[in-house]
C-alpha cells in the first residue's frame, strides 16, 4: 500500500498543506497511518475522502455538514436497505 505525505496529498488534490492540516484538526480528514516520527501518512482512500470533502465544499456544504456526512456510515452507503 502506498501512502502520501501531507504535502503530497495537498498537491495531488490542489489544496494547501494548511487546508489538509485544518481538516485533520477539525477531525474531517484523519491520516490512515502515522510514522514512528509522528509524520502523517494518507492512503488512497484518504485521497478519495479529501476529493469528496472538496466536492461537497464546492457545492456549498458547510464543514459541519460534511463532518456529519463523513462520520455517518449509512450516508456513504447508498445501496443499503433500512
NUMI-442730 format. One record per residue: z, y, x of N, C-alpha, C, O, CB in turn; residue in three letters. Coordinates in pm, 1 decimal, padded with zeros to 6 digits. Each point is the difference from the previous one (the first is absolute). Glycine has a CB too. Layout:
N
n_z,n_y,n_x,ca_z,ca_y,ca_x,c_z,c_y,c_x,o_z,o_y,o_x,cb_z,cb_y,cb_x,r
Z,Y,X,Z,Y,X,Z,Y,X,Z,Y,X,Z,Y,X,ALA;
...
% end
This chain:
82
n_z,n_y,n_x,ca_z,ca_y,ca_x,c_z,c_y,c_x,o_z,o_y,o_x,cb_z,cb_y,cb_x,r
00000.0,-00118.2,00084.8,00000.0,00118.2,-00084.8,00000.0,00124.3,00089.1,00075.1,00008.8,00097.2,00047.7,-00133.1,-00282.7,UNK;
-00207.5,00218.3,00150.6,-00003.4,00122.7,00079.1,00082.3,00108.6,-00068.8,00008.7,00006.3,-00122.6,-00236.8,-00067.2,00212.6,UNK;
00286.8,00144.2,-00008.6,00083.2,00109.8,-00048.7,-00054.0,00131.6,00053.6,-00067.6,00004.9,00102.8,00269.7,-00156.0,-00114.5,UNK;
-00170.3,00256.8,-00060.5,-00040.4,00134.5,00037.8,00123.9,00085.0,00024.9,00100.4,-00012.2,-00070.2,-00313.5,-00009.3,-00063.8,UNK;
00204.7,00106.7,00233.6,00107.7,00095.5,00023.4,-00008.9,00110.2,-00105.7,-00096.5,00005.4,-00076.2,00097.7,-00055.8,00326.4,UNK;
00096.5,00135.7,-00254.4,-00001.6,00112.7,-00093.5,-00124.0,00085.7,00021.5,-00064.9,00040.9,-00096.3,00315.8,-00041.2,00090.6,UNK;
-00283.8,00027.5,00130.9,-00118.3,00079.6,00031.0,-00128.9,-00067.9,-00040.7,-00093.0,00065.1,-00047.4,00217.9,00033.5,00234.3,UNK;
-00130.5,-00229.4,-00168.4,-00121.5,-00073.8,-00034.7,-00022.4,-00006.4,-00151.0,-00112.5,00016.2,-00047.1,00141.6,-00150.6,00254.9,UNK;
00078.1,00110.8,-00283.3,-00015.4,-00005.4,-00145.6,-00032.8,00139.1,-00054.0,-00077.5,00013.5,-00094.7,00239.0,-00207.9,00081.7,UNK;
-00103.1,00296.7,00072.7,-00029.6,00137.2,-00041.6,-00146.8,00032.5,00024.5,-00067.5,00055.7,-00086.6,00304.3,00012.1,00136.9,UNK;
-00284.9,-00102.5,00066.8,-00140.0,00026.5,00034.0,-00094.0,-00079.1,-00090.8,-00100.3,00052.8,-00048.2,00167.1,-00008.7,00286.5,UNK;
-00034.1,-00168.3,-00260.6,-00085.1,-00085.3,-00083.3,-00010.7,00054.6,-00142.4,-00105.8,-00008.9,-00062.4,00171.2,-00189.1,00202.0,UNK;
00043.2,00253.9,-00190.4,00000.7,00051.7,-00137.7,-00022.2,00151.2,-00006.2,00007.6,00059.9,-00107.3,00146.4,-00245.7,00045.9,UNK;
-00181.2,00246.2,00175.0,-00031.0,00142.4,00010.9,00111.0,00089.4,-00056.1,-00025.2,00093.3,-00076.3,-00215.6,-00153.4,00060.6,UNK;
00363.1,00028.9,00055.8,00115.3,00084.2,-00031.4,00075.3,00026.5,00130.0,-00029.3,-00060.6,00103.0,00047.4,-00033.4,-00340.2,UNK;
00077.0,00182.8,00231.8,00077.3,00029.4,00119.4,00110.1,-00103.9,00021.0,00040.3,-00069.9,-00093.0,-00090.0,00314.0,00062.7,UNK;
00096.2,-00252.4,00151.9,00113.0,-00086.4,00032.1,00121.5,00043.0,-00082.2,00077.6,-00083.4,-00046.6,-00167.2,00044.9,00281.0,UNK;
00104.7,00169.1,-00251.2,00112.6,00051.9,-00078.6,-00004.7,-00050.3,-00144.1,00104.3,-00025.1,-00060.4,-00099.7,00228.8,00206.2,UNK;
-00125.0,-00218.5,-00201.0,-00013.2,-00051.9,-00136.4,00049.9,-00143.3,-00007.7,00074.4,-00035.1,-00091.7,-00270.4,00186.1,00052.3,UNK;
00156.0,-00233.5,00134.3,00045.3,-00139.6,00003.4,00152.1,-00004.0,00015.9,00067.6,-00077.0,-00068.2,-00289.1,00002.6,00168.4,UNK;
00274.4,00156.2,-00011.6,00144.8,00005.1,00020.7,00072.9,00046.9,-00126.7,00107.3,-00050.4,-00033.0,-00146.7,00096.7,00277.4,UNK;
-00019.7,00049.9,-00314.1,00060.0,00052.9,-00122.7,00004.6,-00108.4,-00107.6,00101.5,-00014.9,-00068.1,-00185.2,00246.2,00124.9,UNK;
-00024.9,-00307.1,-00072.8,-00002.6,-00107.1,-00098.9,00100.0,-00109.5,00036.1,00057.9,-00062.4,-00089.0,-00298.9,00113.2,00041.3,UNK;
00261.4,-00074.4,00174.5,00102.0,-00095.1,00044.2,00138.2,00053.1,-00036.7,00083.0,-00073.2,-00054.1,-00231.3,-00005.2,00244.1,UNK;
00172.1,00203.7,-00161.0,00129.3,00063.1,-00030.4,00029.1,-00002.8,-00149.9,00114.5,-00018.3,-00041.3,-00141.6,00166.3,00242.1,UNK;
-00077.0,-00129.7,-00281.6,00014.9,00000.3,-00145.9,00001.4,-00140.6,-00058.9,00007.5,-00016.7,-00121.7,-00121.0,00237.4,00117.4,UNK;
00106.4,-00322.2,00091.2,00005.3,-00140.7,-00041.3,-00120.7,-00040.2,-00085.6,00011.4,-00083.6,-00089.6,00238.1,00097.3,00097.8,UNK;
-00364.8,00046.7,00020.7,-00123.1,-00032.8,-00070.8,-00086.3,-00092.8,00084.3,-00069.0,-00086.8,-00053.4,00077.7,00307.2,-00066.8,UNK;
-00005.1,-00202.2,00251.2,-00080.1,-00081.0,00091.9,00087.6,-00040.4,00117.6,00018.3,00076.4,00094.8,-00232.7,00041.7,-00163.6,UNK;
00267.6,-00238.2,00061.2,00083.9,-00052.0,00107.1,-00082.8,-00088.7,00092.3,-00086.0,-00074.4,-00047.1,00288.6,00084.9,-00102.7,UNK;
-00178.0,-00003.9,00280.0,-00074.0,-00086.8,00091.9,00037.3,-00146.8,-00021.9,00113.4,-00032.8,-00034.9,-00123.2,00220.3,00203.1,UNK;
-00088.3,-00273.9,-00146.9,00023.9,-00144.0,-00015.2,00076.6,-00059.4,00116.2,00062.0,-00105.6,-00012.2,-00269.2,00092.2,-00119.6,UNK;
00202.3,00081.9,00244.1,00061.5,-00055.4,00120.2,00054.9,00112.5,00086.1,-00057.1,00108.8,00007.1,-00099.2,-00305.9,-00013.3,UNK;
00268.1,00168.7,00071.2,00056.4,00092.2,00098.8,00006.0,-00074.6,00132.6,00042.5,-00115.4,00005.2,00094.5,00242.5,-00181.3,UNK;
-00179.4,-00061.2,00282.7,00006.1,-00063.4,00131.5,00143.2,00002.2,00050.9,00088.4,00059.9,-00061.3,-00326.0,00008.7,00110.5,UNK;
00258.9,-00133.6,00061.8,00133.7,-00001.1,00060.6,00046.0,00140.0,00039.2,00119.8,00026.6,00009.6,-00164.5,-00257.3,00073.8,UNK;
-00051.7,00319.8,-00061.0,00032.8,00138.1,00037.1,-00003.7,00093.4,-00122.0,-00009.1,00122.0,00014.1,-00084.8,-00165.1,00215.7,UNK;
00101.1,-00017.1,-00350.7,00002.1,00073.2,-00127.5,-00127.1,00079.1,-00028.6,00004.1,00104.1,-00065.6,00239.5,-00089.7,00092.3,UNK;
-00354.2,-00063.6,00022.0,-00128.9,00061.6,-00030.5,-00051.2,-00057.6,-00131.9,-00000.6,-00121.5,-00019.6,-00051.3,00155.3,00267.1,UNK;
00009.6,00053.5,-00336.5,-00050.0,-00043.2,-00130.1,-00140.3,-00058.2,00015.7,-00085.6,00057.4,00067.3,00225.3,00118.7,-00183.8,UNK;
-00161.3,-00291.9,00052.5,-00129.7,-00065.1,00004.0,-00041.6,-00033.6,-00143.4,00077.9,-00055.2,-00077.6,-00032.1,-00039.3,00310.5,UNK;
-00169.5,00128.7,-00265.8,-00050.5,-00014.8,-00135.7,-00107.7,-00107.7,-00005.8,-00084.7,-00009.6,00088.9,00137.3,00250.6,-00134.7,UNK;
-00048.5,-00321.4,-00059.4,-00095.8,-00108.5,-00019.3,-00121.6,00049.0,-00079.0,-00006.1,00115.1,-00043.1,00194.5,-00282.6,00049.7,UNK;
-00283.9,00077.6,-00023.9,-00117.1,00031.3,-00082.4,00041.1,00027.8,-00144.1,-00058.8,00085.9,-00065.7,-00084.0,-00229.0,00214.5,UNK;
00243.5,00070.9,-00198.6,00051.5,00027.2,-00135.0,00059.0,00140.5,-00008.8,-00012.8,00067.0,-00102.5,00060.3,-00311.9,00072.2,UNK;
00016.9,00288.9,00137.8,00054.6,00135.9,00003.0,-00111.6,00104.3,-00004.0,00014.3,00105.4,-00061.9,00183.5,-00189.5,00191.5,UNK;
-00308.9,00053.3,-00063.1,-00116.2,00090.2,-00003.9,-00048.7,00011.8,-00144.6,-00027.5,00110.1,-00047.9,-00039.3,-00173.9,00286.1,UNK;
00056.4,-00048.5,-00306.6,-00043.6,00000.5,-00140.3,00097.2,00078.3,-00086.9,-00041.0,00073.1,-00090.1,-00069.9,-00295.0,00124.1,UNK;
00239.0,00206.3,-00006.8,00100.8,00073.7,-00076.4,-00014.9,00150.1,00023.5,00007.5,00078.4,-00094.6,00149.7,-00274.9,00109.6,UNK;
-00178.2,00236.7,00109.1,-00019.1,00142.1,00029.7,-00126.2,00052.1,-00068.5,-00000.3,00111.3,-00052.4,00118.2,-00140.3,00273.5,UNK;
-00224.0,-00049.8,-00221.0,-00122.1,00040.7,-00070.0,00026.4,00018.6,-00149.0,-00051.5,00093.9,-00060.6,-00086.2,-00216.1,00230.9,UNK;
00217.6,00033.4,-00230.2,00036.2,00012.9,-00140.7,00083.0,00126.6,-00023.2,-00023.4,00073.4,-00096.0,00018.1,-00324.3,00072.3,UNK;
00100.7,00275.5,00110.8,00082.8,00120.6,-00011.0,-00088.6,00124.1,00004.0,00016.5,00091.5,-00080.7,00177.7,-00210.5,00190.5,UNK;
-00286.6,00121.5,-00017.0,-00088.2,00116.2,00014.9,-00090.9,00016.7,-00121.2,-00025.9,00112.3,-00043.1,00032.3,-00142.2,00291.2,UNK;
-00055.0,-00081.0,-00303.3,-00082.9,00007.3,-00119.7,00080.6,00055.6,-00117.5,-00046.4,00088.8,-00071.5,-00091.0,-00283.3,00154.3,UNK;
00257.2,00142.1,-00101.8,00084.0,00046.9,-00109.7,00036.1,00147.6,00016.7,00003.5,00074.7,-00097.8,00087.5,-00306.7,00072.1,UNK;
-00064.1,00273.9,00149.7,00026.6,00142.5,00027.7,-00122.4,00083.8,-00037.3,00012.2,00104.4,-00064.0,00147.1,-00166.6,00251.9,UNK;
-00276.5,00015.5,-00147.4,-00125.0,00070.8,-00028.9,-00022.8,00013.0,-00151.1,-00055.4,00099.5,-00046.7,-00040.6,-00185.5,00263.1,UNK;
00138.6,-00014.3,-00291.2,-00015.4,00001.6,-00145.3,00107.5,00081.4,-00070.3,-00000.4,00011.9,-00122.5,-00105.7,-00233.8,00139.9,UNK;
00198.9,00278.3,00061.2,00100.6,00089.6,-00056.7,00136.5,-00059.6,-00025.8,00085.1,00066.0,-00059.6,-00271.5,00046.7,-00039.0,UNK;
00210.0,-00234.9,00141.6,00131.6,-00062.1,-00019.7,00102.8,00062.5,00093.5,-00031.0,00036.6,00113.4,-00079.3,-00251.6,-00183.3,UNK;
00230.9,00226.4,00021.1,00109.1,00050.2,00083.5,00050.9,-00112.4,00089.2,-00023.8,-00117.5,-00027.6,00088.1,00287.2,-00148.7,UNK;
00005.7,-00133.5,00282.9,00057.1,-00102.4,00088.2,00101.4,-00085.9,-00074.1,00011.5,-00119.6,00026.9,-00047.0,00270.5,00169.3,UNK;
00109.2,-00090.8,-00289.3,00095.9,-00078.4,-00079.1,-00071.7,-00104.8,-00084.6,00044.1,-00114.6,-00008.4,00111.1,00311.8,00002.4,UNK;
-00266.7,-00157.4,-00056.9,-00077.3,-00095.2,-00079.9,-00058.6,-00109.8,00088.6,00001.6,-00117.4,-00036.9,-00055.5,00299.7,-00128.1,UNK;
00003.0,-00144.6,00280.2,-00057.7,-00097.0,00092.7,00106.3,-00098.8,00046.2,-00024.4,-00120.4,00007.1,-00144.9,00290.4,00067.7,UNK;
00285.6,-00118.7,-00044.0,00109.4,-00086.3,00043.7,00035.6,-00100.5,-00109.6,00023.0,-00117.6,00028.4,00065.1,00302.4,00119.2,UNK;
-00083.5,-00139.2,-00271.2,00029.3,-00088.7,-00112.6,-00107.1,-00106.5,-00014.2,00031.5,-00117.7,-00017.6,00087.7,00304.2,-00098.0,UNK;
-00244.8,-00147.0,00122.9,-00109.9,-00095.7,-00012.1,00003.0,-00104.8,00110.7,-00019.0,-00118.9,-00025.8,-00117.3,00296.6,-00082.7,UNK;
00159.8,-00134.1,00229.6,-00001.5,-00092.0,00113.6,00119.3,-00094.9,-00003.8,-00012.7,-00117.2,00035.3,-00107.1,00290.1,00100.0,UNK;
00234.1,-00123.6,-00177.5,00119.6,-00084.6,-00000.1,00004.2,-00094.9,-00119.0,00069.0,-00101.8,00005.2,00051.0,00282.9,00113.9,UNK;
-00191.1,-00150.5,-00223.8,-00001.1,-00083.9,-00119.2,-00109.4,-00104.0,00014.2,-00117.4,00030.2,-00021.5,00206.1,00158.4,-00120.8,UNK;
-00051.9,-00310.0,00177.9,-00097.3,-00105.3,00027.6,-00094.7,-00024.5,-00115.5,-00119.0,-00023.3,00021.4,00284.5,-00079.6,00128.0,UNK;
-00115.8,00107.6,-00269.0,-00083.6,-00032.2,-00115.2,-00114.6,00097.7,-00015.6,-00105.0,-00038.9,-00051.1,00302.6,-00060.6,-00059.4,UNK;
-00183.2,00223.5,00151.4,-00108.3,00096.0,-00014.2,-00112.8,-00029.3,00097.3,-00113.3,00042.4,-00022.6,00277.5,00127.9,-00053.9,UNK;
-00135.5,-00241.4,00183.9,-00102.3,-00031.1,00098.6,-00075.2,-00128.2,-00036.0,-00103.3,-00029.5,00060.1,00241.3,00144.8,00114.2,UNK;
-00087.9,-00191.8,-00271.4,-00061.7,-00125.2,-00038.1,-00062.4,00017.0,-00138.6,00068.8,-00014.4,-00101.0,00097.1,-00118.9,00241.2,UNK;
-00292.8,00163.4,-00145.3,-00064.9,00030.6,-00126.8,-00041.8,-00124.5,-00077.2,-00046.9,00011.1,-00113.3,-00031.3,00199.8,00214.9,UNK;
00094.1,-00328.3,-00043.2,-00044.5,-00122.9,-00066.6,00115.0,-00075.7,-00066.4,-00024.0,-00102.5,-00064.0,-00160.3,00087.4,00230.4,UNK;
00304.5,00060.8,-00153.7,00113.6,-00072.2,-00056.8,00006.1,00017.1,-00150.4,-00039.1,00103.4,-00054.1,00163.3,-00073.2,00267.5,UNK;
-00075.5,-00131.7,-00279.0,00024.9,00007.0,-00143.7,00150.0,00006.4,-00016.5,00072.7,-00080.8,00057.9,-00285.0,-00048.1,-00119.3,UNK;
00258.6,00222.7,-00015.8,00145.3,00020.5,-00015.4,00048.1,-00057.7,-00128.9,00119.1,00007.5,-00030.4,-00131.3,00197.9,00165.7,UNK;
% end
